[in-house]
Amino acid sequence: MATVLITGCDSGLGEEFALQYASRGDRVIATCLNPEELLARHDFGSNVKVMKLDVTDTDTVLELANELHSAKIDILLNNAGIPGPHLSLADTDLGLWRRMLEVNLIGAFVVSRAFIEHVARSDLKVIAFVSSRMGSIGLNNTGISYAYRSSKAGLNMIMKSFAIDLAPRQICVLGIHPGNIATAGDAGLTACASVSRMREVIAEAGPHQTGTFYNYNGQILPW
Ligand SMILES: NC(=O)c1ccc[n+]([C@@H]2O[C@H](COP(=O)([O-])OP(=O)(O)OC[C@H]3O[C@@H](n4cnc5c(N)ncnc54)[C@H](OP(=O)(O)O)[C@@H]3O)[C@@H](O)[C@H]2O)c1
């Protein structure tokens, strides 16, 4: 039984991660912006703790890390993010861009740095970042989406630095693209199937996989 801390469980992939790990009997710390709403939707068992966490609120992140100071966190899942919109060059909104960097990039950094000791003392020792192939420079053939792309390209870069810096402590750090849910890109891919495949990638992770950027199906993606 692993302990998994997930950010951004209010909806989408984060909520699905919480449900799937919970149904396996893992201990889940499901963090979200609105715990009341999440708890109203699900009848979680005693293995799930729902806690409020805005990843941009550094003080609250540090308070939570302190509150959980004796916990071992096997899998830290940085999922919280603003997934769009994907605006054109002309329509790029600088306010939204700053907010995306704050949530998608700096928030993930703050959370990961705050929980290093919890992960280091666990058995599995995995930090995963839910990234996007839109953050891959090599795969960018279609342009637009300056804000989102740069937030995820930055996320890939910090993932790599965490991997190098934490390798001496045997912590495995991964980036994972969840696929394109319910779009033409990965036709028919559901959040349930995506999360199930990402959980497999995470389950197979060890020190040799650290610093790798994966597709949800286990393929390695280019930077
Ligand atoms: N779905 C896809 O096809 C796809 C593809 C590639 C990558 N991704 C990535 O997958 C992750 C999950 O996305 P999703 O598709 O499941 O979208 P989603 O349903 O919008 O989930 C993102 C969650 O993060 C929460 N969030 C936003 N700001 C936050 C903050 N400051 N602190 C904590 N939580 C915050 C959101 O809450 P609110 O909604 O209340 O703001 C939302 O519940 C994101 O990192 C996204 O970039 C998704």
PDBQT file of the ligand as one rigid body, heavy atoms in Angstrom, charges set to zero:
ROOT
HETATM    1  N1  LIG A 301      -6.797  16.884 -20.407  1.00  0.00    +0.000 N 
HETATM    2  C1  LIG A 301      -5.827  16.838 -21.317  1.00  0.00    +0.000 C 
HETATM    3  O1  LIG A 301      -6.058  16.475 -22.482  1.00  0.00    +0.000 OA
HETATM    4  C2  LIG A 301      -4.423  17.210 -20.922  1.00  0.00    +0.000 A 
HETATM    5  C3  LIG A 301      -3.413  17.098 -21.884  1.00  0.00    +0.000 A 
HETATM    6  C4  LIG A 301      -2.109  17.414 -21.522  1.00  0.00    +0.000 A 
HETATM    7  C5  LIG A 301      -1.834  17.816 -20.223  1.00  0.00    +0.000 A 
HETATM    8  N2  LIG A 301      -2.824  17.941 -19.304  1.00  0.00    +0.000 N 
HETATM    9  C6  LIG A 301      -2.464  18.374 -17.944  1.00  0.00    +0.000 C 
HETATM   10  O2  LIG A 301      -3.107  17.525 -17.025  1.00  0.00    +0.000 OA
HETATM   11  C7  LIG A 301      -3.307  18.216 -15.778  1.00  0.00    +0.000 C 
HETATM   12  C8  LIG A 301      -4.751  18.050 -15.358  1.00  0.00    +0.000 C 
HETATM   13  O3  LIG A 301      -5.574  18.683 -16.329  1.00  0.00    +0.000 OA
HETATM   14  P1  LIG A 301      -7.099  18.273 -16.605  1.00  0.00    +0.000 P 
HETATM   15  O4  LIG A 301      -7.206  18.002 -18.039  1.00  0.00    +0.000 OA
HETATM   16  O5  LIG A 301      -7.554  17.259 -15.636  1.00  0.00    +0.000 OA
HETATM   17  O6  LIG A 301      -7.814  19.686 -16.385  1.00  0.00    +0.000 OA
HETATM   18  P2  LIG A 301      -8.696  20.204 -15.181  1.00  0.00    +0.000 P 
HETATM   19  O7  LIG A 301      -9.917  19.385 -15.054  1.00  0.00    +0.000 OA
HETATM   20  O8  LIG A 301      -8.863  21.680 -15.395  1.00  0.00    +0.000 OA
HETATM   21  O9  LIG A 301      -7.772  19.910 -13.913  1.00  0.00    +0.000 OA
HETATM   22  C9  LIG A 301      -6.817  20.792 -13.421  1.00  0.00    +0.000 C 
HETATM   23  C10 LIG A 301      -7.139  21.000 -11.961  1.00  0.00    +0.000 C 
HETATM   24  O10 LIG A 301      -6.162  21.861 -11.363  1.00  0.00    +0.000 OA
HETATM   25  C11 LIG A 301      -6.866  22.735 -10.511  1.00  0.00    +0.000 C 
HETATM   26  N3  LIG A 301      -6.128  23.951 -10.224  1.00  0.00    +0.000 N 
HETATM   27  C12 LIG A 301      -6.033  25.083 -10.965  1.00  0.00    +0.000 A 
HETATM   28  N4  LIG A 301      -5.295  26.002 -10.313  1.00  0.00    +0.000 NA
HETATM   29  C13 LIG A 301      -4.909  25.429  -9.142  1.00  0.00    +0.000 A 
HETATM   30  C14 LIG A 301      -4.143  25.882  -8.047  1.00  0.00    +0.000 A 
HETATM   31  N5  LIG A 301      -3.645  27.115  -8.007  1.00  0.00    +0.000 N 
HETATM   32  N6  LIG A 301      -3.927  25.025  -7.008  1.00  0.00    +0.000 NA
HETATM   33  C15 LIG A 301      -4.459  23.778  -7.037  1.00  0.00    +0.000 A 
HETATM   34  N7  LIG A 301      -5.217  23.316  -8.026  1.00  0.00    +0.000 NA
HETATM   35  C16 LIG A 301      -5.444  24.123  -9.080  1.00  0.00    +0.000 A 
HETATM   36  C17 LIG A 301      -8.144  23.048 -11.259  1.00  0.00    +0.000 C 
HETATM   37  O11 LIG A 301      -9.126  23.566 -10.382  1.00  0.00    +0.000 OA
HETATM   38  P3  LIG A 301     -10.220  24.592 -10.975  1.00  0.00    +0.000 P 
HETATM   39  O12 LIG A 301     -10.806  23.953 -12.192  1.00  0.00    +0.000 OA
HETATM   40  O13 LIG A 301     -11.155  24.768  -9.851  1.00  0.00    +0.000 OA
HETATM   41  O14 LIG A 301      -9.463  25.826 -11.334  1.00  0.00    +0.000 OA
HETATM   42  C18 LIG A 301      -8.507  21.691 -11.806  1.00  0.00    +0.000 C 
HETATM   43  O15 LIG A 301      -9.272  20.954 -10.902  1.00  0.00    +0.000 OA
HETATM   44  C19 LIG A 301      -2.907  19.674 -16.042  1.00  0.00    +0.000 C 
HETATM   45  O16 LIG A 301      -1.615  19.901 -15.543  1.00  0.00    +0.000 OA
HETATM   46  C20 LIG A 301      -2.940  19.764 -17.561  1.00  0.00    +0.000 C 
HETATM   47  O17 LIG A 301      -2.095  20.781 -18.067  1.00  0.00    +0.000 OA
HETATM   48  C21 LIG A 301      -4.121  17.643 -19.624  1.00  0.00    +0.000 A 
ENDROOT
TORSDOF 0
